[in-house]
């Protein structure tokens, strides 16, 4: 998926796009924000639980969001 946003890190799994989630970093090609993934982690959700509930997110994308 092409993006006009800013990618972070050596593997472009996190990006910001104007008009998406107020410009907050999100997982590439989604509207799942990094802050939301941090909130789920703080609430005790495991990586496996997040993958189950958000099947379109890769393990690598979730891990990169948590860096």
C-alpha positions as CSV (number, residue, x, y, z in Angstrom):
1,X,0.0,0.0,0.0
2,X,1.5,3.4,-1.0
3,X,1.6,6.0,1.7
4,X,2.3,9.8,1.6
5,X,3.2,9.7,5.3
6,X,6.3,9.4,7.4
7,X,7.7,5.9,8.1
8,X,9.7,5.2,11.3
9,X,12.5,2.7,11.7
10,X,14.3,0.4,9.3
11,X,11.1,-1.6,8.6
12,X,8.3,0.8,7.7
13,X,5.6,-0.7,9.9
14,X,4.7,2.5,11.7
15,X,3.8,5.8,9.9
16,X,2.0,9.1,10.3
17,X,-0.5,10.3,7.7
18,X,-2.2,13.6,7.6
19,X,-5.9,13.1,8.3
20,X,-5.5,9.7,10.0
21,X,-5.9,9.6,13.8
22,X,-5.0,13.2,14.1
23,X,-1.5,12.6,12.7
24,X,-0.6,10.2,15.5
25,X,1.7,7.3,14.5
26,X,-0.3,4.3,13.3
27,X,0.4,0.8,12.0
28,X,1.0,1.2,8.3
29,X,-2.2,0.9,6.2
30,X,-4.5,1.0,9.3
31,X,-6.1,3.3,11.8
32,X,-4.7,1.4,14.8
33,X,-2.6,4.0,16.7
34,X,0.6,3.3,18.5
35,X,-0.9,4.9,21.6
36,X,-3.9,2.5,21.4
37,X,-1.5,-0.5,21.3
38,X,0.4,1.0,24.4
39,X,-2.9,1.3,26.2
40,X,-3.8,-2.3,25.5
41,X,-0.4,-3.4,26.8
42,X,-0.8,-1.3,29.9
43,X,-4.2,-3.0,30.5
44,X,-2.5,-6.3,30.5
45,X,-3.2,-7.5,27.0
46,X,-0.6,-9.9,25.6
47,X,0.8,-9.7,22.2
48,X,-1.0,-12.9,21.4
49,X,-4.4,-11.4,22.6
50,X,-3.9,-8.3,20.5
51,X,-3.1,-10.5,17.4
52,X,-6.2,-12.5,18.0
53,X,-8.4,-9.4,18.3
54,X,-6.7,-7.4,15.6
55,X,-5.9,-10.2,13.1
56,X,-4.7,-7.8,10.4
57,X,-1.8,-6.7,12.6
58,X,1.5,-8.6,12.3
59,X,3.6,-9.5,15.3
60,X,6.4,-7.4,14.0
61,X,4.2,-4.3,13.6
62,X,2.9,-4.7,17.2
63,X,6.5,-5.2,18.5
64,X,7.7,-2.1,16.6
65,X,4.9,0.0,18.0
66,X,6.0,-1.0,21.5
67,X,9.6,0.2,21.0
